[in-house]
Amino acid sequence: MKRELGAEFIGTFALVTAVCGAALFSAPSAGLIAVAFAAGLSVLAMAYAVGSISGGHFNPAVTAGLVVAGRFDAGKAVSYMIAQVLGGIAAAAVFYCILSGAPAGKWNNFIAISNTFGGTGFPLLPVALIEIVITALFVLVIVSVTSPRAPAGFAPIAIGLALVLFHLVAIPVSNASLNPARSTATAVFGGGVALQSLWLFWVAPIIGGLIGGWVAKWLQAESRPTSSGRKRK
């Protein structure tokens, strides 16, 4: 179990490192595409690197969805989520230190890269809706491409590219969470409105993860033979 939790810590650390680095320093000049690809490629790389140890969740919403899908032991879920949150906060702390020593320039700050709603941005309902939908679709992809019937060895590629896609869709609306650990990590150092908004970026992705896990379980269910010997869907 220690190795599994260590893998989740490291994988989430890498994901939040990618998001913070790209969002703080690259996005002002390269735009949202830099953040989207940083997030997706980091998950792709870490899924190959440590996915065989822990399953490569790196996200409390994914862990919750996999429990509903029957792919993960519910008894381990809370421990995984704690490791993910700690890994994310550790990565954000590194970039908080780096940003504190950055030379004058057009950099973002932690408030700008945190997940928020209201104010000058989108209100609560649209933000909640997009987070639920994209997280549900993301978990659906994860459960489906890791099915025994899926082509072996390609799951991390599909998962990483899906994360790029969903970031491109959601960054303009919610700054693209899909991941309560990522949202917590940046909110801790963003403070203020980021911490006030944080509850939504736990609730919405978890709901989306549960929906995605349930739908994927239904889609991936094996056909059962009837008394006549035919397959019943």
Secondary structure in CASP SS format (residue, H / E / C, confidence):
PFRMAT SS
TARGET T0000
AUTHOR 0000-0000-0000
METHOD secondary structure of the structure
MODEL  1
M C 1.00
K H 1.00
R H 1.00
E H 1.00
L H 1.00
G H 1.00
A H 1.00
E H 1.00
F H 1.00
I H 1.00
G H 1.00
T H 1.00
F H 1.00
A H 1.00
L H 1.00
V H 1.00
T H 1.00
A H 1.00
V H 1.00
C H 1.00
G H 1.00
A H 1.00
A H 1.00
L H 1.00
F H 1.00
S H 1.00
A H 1.00
P H 1.00
S H 1.00
A H 1.00
G C 1.00
L H 1.00
I H 1.00
A H 1.00
V H 1.00
A H 1.00
F H 1.00
A H 1.00
A H 1.00
G H 1.00
L H 1.00
S H 1.00
V H 1.00
L H 1.00
A H 1.00
M H 1.00
A H 1.00
Y H 1.00
A H 1.00
V H 1.00
G H 1.00
S H 1.00
I H 1.00
S H 1.00
G C 1.00
G C 1.00
H C 1.00
F C 1.00
N C 1.00
P H 1.00
A H 1.00
V H 1.00
T H 1.00
A H 1.00
G H 1.00
L H 1.00
V H 1.00
V H 1.00
A C 1.00
G C 1.00
R C 1.00
F C 1.00
D C 1.00
A H 1.00
G H 1.00
K H 1.00
A H 1.00
V H 1.00
S H 1.00
Y H 1.00
M H 1.00
I H 1.00
A H 1.00
Q H 1.00
V H 1.00
L H 1.00
G H 1.00
G H 1.00
I H 1.00
A H 1.00
A H 1.00
A H 1.00
A H 1.00
V H 1.00
F H 1.00
Y H 1.00
C H 1.00
I H 1.00
L H 1.00
S H 1.00
G C 1.00
A C 1.00
P C 1.00
A C 1.00
G C 1.00
K C 1.00
W C 1.00
N C 1.00
N C 1.00
F H 1.00
I H 1.00
A H 1.00
I H 1.00
S C 1.00
N C 1.00
T C 1.00
F C 1.00
G C 1.00
G C 1.00
T C 1.00
G C 1.00
F C 1.00
P C 1.00
L H 1.00
L H 1.00
P H 1.00
V H 1.00
A H 1.00
L H 1.00
I H 1.00
E H 1.00
I H 1.00
V H 1.00
I H 1.00
T H 1.00
A H 1.00
L H 1.00
F H 1.00
V H 1.00
L H 1.00
V H 1.00
I H 1.00
V H 1.00
S H 1.00
V H 1.00
T C 1.00
S C 1.00
P C 1.00
R C 1.00
A C 1.00
P C 1.00
A C 1.00
G C 1.00
F C 1.00
A H 1.00
P H 1.00
I H 1.00
A H 1.00
I H 1.00
G H 1.00
L H 1.00
A H 1.00
L H 1.00
V H 1.00
L H 1.00
F H 1.00
H H 1.00
L H 1.00
V H 1.00
A H 1.00
I H 1.00
P H 1.00
V H 1.00
S H 1.00
N C 1.00
A C 1.00
S C 1.00
L C 1.00
N C 1.00
P H 1.00
A H 1.00
R H 1.00
S H 1.00
T H 1.00
A H 1.00
T H 1.00
A H 1.00
V H 1.00
F H 1.00
G H 1.00
G C 1.00
G H 1.00
V H 1.00
A H 1.00
L H 1.00
Q H 1.00
S H 1.00
L C 1.00
W C 1.00
L H 1.00
F H 1.00
W H 1.00
V H 1.00
A H 1.00
P H 1.00
I H 1.00
I H 1.00
G H 1.00
G H 1.00
L H 1.00
I H 1.00
G H 1.00
G H 1.00
W H 1.00
V H 1.00
A H 1.00
K H 1.00
W H 1.00
L H 1.00
Q H 1.00
A C 1.00
E C 1.00
S C 1.00
R E 1.00
P E 1.00
T C 1.00
S C 1.00
S C 1.00
G C 1.00
R C 1.00
K E 1.00
R E 1.00
K C 1.00
END
